[in-house]
Amino acid sequence: MSTPADYYDLNRVRPEVLAVLNRINDLGPKFAERAFGIDQDASFPVENYKDLAAEGFMTLTVPTEYGGHGFSLGEYAMVGAEIGKYCGATALTFNMHNSTMMWARFMYEMPHLTDADRAAFAPLRERQFRRAVTEQGIYSQPISEAGQNWTSKPAQTQCRKVDGGWMINGFKKFASLAGYCDYYSIVCTEVFEGQEPRHEDTMNFIVHKGAPGLSVQGDWDPLGMRGTNSRDLVLKDVFVSEDDLMMPPGIFIKTLPNYPHVMATLSPTYMGVAQSAYDFTVAYLRGKVPGMPPIDRRMFTTKRLAVSKMYARLAPVRALWWQAFTEADAFPSQAQVLRMYAAQYNVMEAAQEIAALAIRTCGGQAMLKDLPLERIYRDSRCGALMLPYTSEIMEDYMSVLTLYDLDELDDAPGDEFGARTSLWRGPEDIPLAAE
C-alpha cells in the first residue's frame, strides 16, 4: 500500500499532520479487512469509528483551544483521502461528521462577519465543539432533499417560529450515518406568512437523535458506498430552541458562497478510492495481495503499460487536488475557484476511470467479491453524482466562468432549474468586521 511520501512533498506537511496520516495507515489494514463485511451487509462501520474516536480524530478541524487538532481544510482533506484508501464508506461518513465541525470553525472565522455576528455565534459553536470533544458526539449532515440541488432553491425542509423556538417539518434524502449519529445538522428555511421561501432565511439547527418527531425510514441497498447507511430522515413537528442553533440566523447564507471549497469535501474520499485502485493493481501484478498465491504477473507488457497509464492519470489529479485544497480559504480568487472546480471534477472522473482500468488490467479473478477491487469499482462510480458538485455541475460552472465575464453570469444560458445558485460569482469587498 502507498504511503504519504509517495504523493506528497513531506517538507510541506506539518509534523502533526504527518503523524495523523501515518496513524491512519497503521489502522488502515483493519479498516480494509472490515470493509468486506461492511459492504456485503450494507452495515455501518461502527468499529472503524471506535478506532477513529479513540485516536481523537473526530475533532480534526476543531480549534486547538477547544481541544481539537486545529487542522486546516487542506490538512483535513489529506486525512480523509488516507481513510478512503482503505474503506470508502468510512471516509465518506467521516466527512459528514467533520463538515459540521468545519462549518462551525471556518464560518466563524470569515472576515466579513461583524463583531455582533461573532458574539452571537461564539457560544453556539462552543456547544458543538464541547459535544464533539468531551462527549465524543458524532454528527450527521443530511442536506439533500431529492429532486434538486440544495443550493439551487431554498431548502424544502422548513421551520416556523413558535413559542420558545421553532418547529421543523421536512425530509432529508441520503442522510448518511442515519440511526448511528448522536446529532443531525439540519439546514432548513424559515418561512413567514405571506412571503415566499428565500435563501436569505436559511437556518441551521442541531437536532438530537432522540428528538420527538424525528424518524429514520426506508431501506438502504445501493450499488456502492454501502456502509454509509444513508437512509431517509423525516422531521415532523420537531421542536428546536435557540440552544439548538448551530449558527445565528443569516450566517449560513452569508458565508457559504464566499468559501466554496467547503462544498468540495466529498472529493478526499474519492481521491483515496482512486489511490486504492492503483495500489491494488500494483500489488496484484507483483503477486503481493494478502491471501492470494504469490504469482508474478509483471512479465506482460500490456499490464505494465496499463499501470503506467493509471499512474499518469492519478499523479496530476492528486497534484491539482492537493493544490486546490492547500490554497482553500475564504473569499478565493477566480483562479482558485476554477482550480477547485477542476480538481473536484477530475477526482470524481478519475476514480472511476482508474478503477475500470484496474479491472481490465488485473483480469477476471480480481473481480471476485472476496477481493477489494470489485467493491472499489462500485464505490468509485458514486462520486460523480453527489451533490452539490456533480460532474455535470462542475462542467457547467467551469464553462461559464471561463466563457463569460462575471457581470454576464446571470444571463449565461443554462437549465431553467439548474444549480447556478451555488456558483461562485466573483470576489466581494470584505467589509471591516466592526461595520
N, C-alpha and C positions, 0 to 999 in steps of 0.2 A: 504494500500500500504506500502511496505517496506521502510525503511529509511537507510541511510548510516551506522548507528550504528549496523544494523542487519548483515552487512557483511564486514565491515572494522574495523580495530583497530584504533579508532579515536585518540589515542595517537601518531600515526604515520602520521596523516594528519594535514597539516598546517592549522591554523585557517582561513586564507584567502581562502583556497581551500574548507574547510568545509562550509564556508559561501556561496560559489557559489553552492555547492551541495544542500544545504538546500533551496536556492532560486529556483533552478531548480524544486525541489519537491513542492515548493509553486506554481510555474507556471504549473506544471505537469497536474493537473486536467483539465485546459483549453486546453492543448495540446491533452489530451486523448479525450476530448469532440469533438474537431475539427477533430480528426483522422478519424472518421467515414466518414464524407463528403469528406475529402481528398482522402481516399481510394476509395470510391464509384465513385467519379468523375475523379480519377487519376489527381487531381489538385495539384499544388504546395502549400506547407504550408506557404503562404505569411504572415498570421497573426502571426504564431509562430516565423517567422524570425523578424518581427517587435518587438516582445517581447524580443527576444534574443538580438537584436541590442540596444534596449532601456536600457538593463541591462549592455551593454558593453561587452557581452560575445563573440562577433565575433573576439576578439583580445586576446584570452586566452594565446596563446603561443608567442605573440609579446613581445619583451623585454620591461621591465618597462621604460627604458629611452626613448622609443618611444611612451609611453602612453598605453602600453598593460599590461597584468597581469603577464607576465613572467613565466607562468606555465611550469613545466617540461612535458615531453612526458607522463609520468605516471599520472600526475595530470590532464592533458587534457583528457586522456583516461577515467578517473573516471567520468568526466563531461559528456562525450559522452555516457557512459553507463546509466547515470541517465536520460538523454533525451530519450534514447532508451526504457526505461520503459514505456513511455507514447506515443511516436509516432516514430516508426522505420524510416519512411521516413524523418522526420525532423532530426533525429540523423545522418542518412547516408549522407544526403546532407550537414549538418553542418560539417561533417568530410572533405568533398571535399573542402570546403572553408578553413577550418583551416589547412589542409595539405599543401596548398600553403604557408601559413604563417610559418608553421613548416619548410618547405624546406629552406625558406629564413633565418630562425633563426638557425636551427641546422646545416645546411650545411656550413654556415659561421663560425660556432664555431668549425668545425672539426680540430683536432690538426695537421693534415698533410698539411693544406693549408699554402702556403708561404705568406710572407708579401705582395708580389706583388699581389697574389690571393685576399687577403682581401682588399687591396687598390682598386682593380677593382670592387670587389663585394659590398663594403660598400654603395656607392651611389645608386646602383640598388635596394638593399633590402630596403634602407631607403625610396625610392619612393613607394614601395609596402606597407610598413608599414604605410606611411602617408595616402595613399589612403584608407586603411582599418580603420585607427583610426579617421582621421579628416573628410574624405568623407563618412565613413561607407560603403565603397565599398565592394561588395560581389564577391568572386572569385569562379570559377568552375575549376576543374582539370581533364578534359577529357583526358584519356591516352589510353584506349582500342581502338583497331582498327579492331576487329573482325577477327577470324580465327587463332590468335596466341597470345601467352603471350607476352606482350610488352617488357618483359625483355629477351626474347629468341633471338630475332633478332633486328637489328636496326629498329627504328620506320619507318613505311612506309610513314608517313607524312614527307615531305621533304622541305628543304629550300635551295635556291640558292642565292649567293651574287649578288647584283645588286647595281647600283649607290645609295649611301645613306643608304643602309641597305640590307634587304633580302626579297625574295618573297617566301611565303609559299603556298604549294599545298598539299592537302591530305584530310583525312577523319577520324573522330573520332566517335566510336560507344559508346553507353551508356554514353552520355555526360550529366551527372546529372546537374540540375539547368539550362539546356539549355533554353534560352529565358528569364530567370529570374535573371541571374547574371549580373554584370557590366563588369567583365573581365574573360577571359579564359586563363588558364595557359597551353600553348601548347608545348608539348615535340615533337621534330622533329629531323630529321637527316640532317645535312648539306651535300650536295652532290657536288662532283667535277668531272669535265670531266676526263674520262679515269680511274676512281677509283671506286671500288665497295663501297656501303654504309658501314660505320663502326660505331660500338658503340662509338668509341673514338670521333666521330664527332657529338654526341648528343648535341642538343641545346634546350634551354627553353626560350620561349618568352611569354610576356603578350599581348593578343590581345583584344582590346576593343570590346564590344558587337556590336557597330555600324560600325565596320571596313568594308570598301568596299570589297566584295568578300567572306564575311563570311555569312553563312546561316544555319538556323536550319531546318531540314527536317524530314519527317516520322511521323508516329503515335506512341503513347505510350499507350499500353493497356496490361500490363504484369500481371502475376499471383500475385506477391506481390511487396512490396515497390513501390506502385503505385504513391505515391506523389513525387517521385524523379524527374519526368519529364526528364528522361534520353533518350532524342531523339538524332538523328544523327546530327553531326556537320560537315559541308562541308566547306573547305577552298580552294578557287580558286583564285590564284594570289593575296593573301592577303599580303600587304606590311607592313613590320615592320622595325623599325630603331634600332640603338644601345640604344636609350632611352627605348625601349620595351624589352630589355633583362632582364630576371628575374635573371640570374646569368651569369658570364663570360663564354665564351666557354671553354669546358673541365672540368668545376667544377662539373656538374651533374654526369657524369660518374665516376669522380674521387672520389666522396664522397658517393654516394648511396650504393655501395656494402659494404662499411665499417660501415653502420648504418642500418642494415636490419630491425630493429624494426619499422622504419618509413613506411615500406610497410605493416605493420600489423594493421593499424589504422582503418580498417573496423570492426575489432572484437569488439570494445566497443559497437557499435550499437547492435550487436547480443548478447553480454553479457546482455544488457538491455532488449532485447526481451525475452531471457530465463527467466530473473527475472520476467518479466511481466506475463509470462505464469504461473509461480508458484504463484505469488501474486493473480492472478485472481482465481486460483483453491482454494486457502485458503479462499478468500472472498466468493466465491460461496458456498463452503461447510458450511461456518459459517452463510450463509444467509445474507451477508452484501454487495451484489452487488447493487449499486445505481439503482433505478428504478425497482427492482425486489422484489417480496414478501419475507419477512424475514424467509425463510424456512431453518431450521437447518438440514443439511444432514450428520452431523458428526457421527451419530449412526452406519453407515455402515462400517464394518470392512475393506472391500475391498477398500473403498475410503480412509480411514485413512492410510492404508498401502501404497497406491499409492502415497499419499502426502509425506510419509517418503522416498519413492524411489526417488521422484522428488528432495527432499532436499538433499538426499545423492549423487545425481548426480550433483546438482547445486553447492553445497558448495566447493568441491575440485576443480571444474573447475574455480570458482571465485578465489580461493586461488592461484592456479597456474597462472592464467591470471594476477592477481594483482602483483604477484612476478615478472613475466616476464616484465611487463611494468614499475614497480618501479625501476628495475635494468637496464632499457634500457639506452644505452649510445653508443658513438662512439667506434669503434674497440672492440666489445664484445668478450668474450671468447667462445669457442665451447660449453661449458656447458650453457652459457646464451642464445646462439642461439638455441640450442636444446630445452630449456625450452620455448622459444618464439614460435618455430615451433609447439611444443606440445600444447601450450596454444591456438594458432590460430586454430589448428585442433579441439581441444576439445570444444572450444566455438562454432564453426560453427556446429559441430555434435550434441552437447548437446542441442543447441537451438531448433533444430527440434525434437529431442527425447523428450525433456521436454514438448514441445507444443503438440506433439502427445499424450503423456501420459495424459496431461491435458484434452484433448478432450475425451479420454476413461474414465477418472475419473469423469468428470462433466456430461457427457452424452449428448444426442441429443439436449436438449433445449439450452445448452451452445453454440451450433454451429449456432444458429440463427444469421443472419447478423447484427441485431441491438445490439449484444453483441460483445465485442472486441476479443474473443478467436479465432473466425474463421479467422479474419484478422491477429492476432498474428501468427497463424499456417502458413498462406500463406507467411507472411514476413519471418518466420523462415527458410523456405525452400530455400531462396535465397542466404544465406551467403556462403554455401559450394562451390558454383560455381563461386565465384567472384575472378577474377584475381587481383594481381599476385599470391596470395597464396590460391588457391583452396585446397580442402581437399586432392585430389589426388596428387597435387604437394607437399603438406606437407608430405604425406606418403612417397613419393619418397625421399624427402630431408632428412627426419629423418632416413630412411633406409640406405642411402649411407653414411651419416655422422657417423652412428654407426657401420656399417659393413666394411667400407673402411678407410684406412689411408688417410690423406689429400693429399699426393702425388699420390694417386691412383684414385682420384675423376674423373679426365679426362678420365680414362679408365673404369670406372664403367659402367656396362650395363645400357642402358636407351633408350627411344624413340629417333629416329634419329632427329626429330624436337621437342624435348622436351623443358622443361623450365629450363634447368640446368644453363643458363647464370646468372640467379638471385640467384643461390645457393651460400651461404656463403662458402668461400674457404680457410678459415684459417686466423689467426691473421697476421697482417703485421707489419713490423718495422715502427714506426712512426718517420719520419724524423723531424728534428728541423724546426720550421716554417720559419726561416730565410734562409734555404738552397734553 
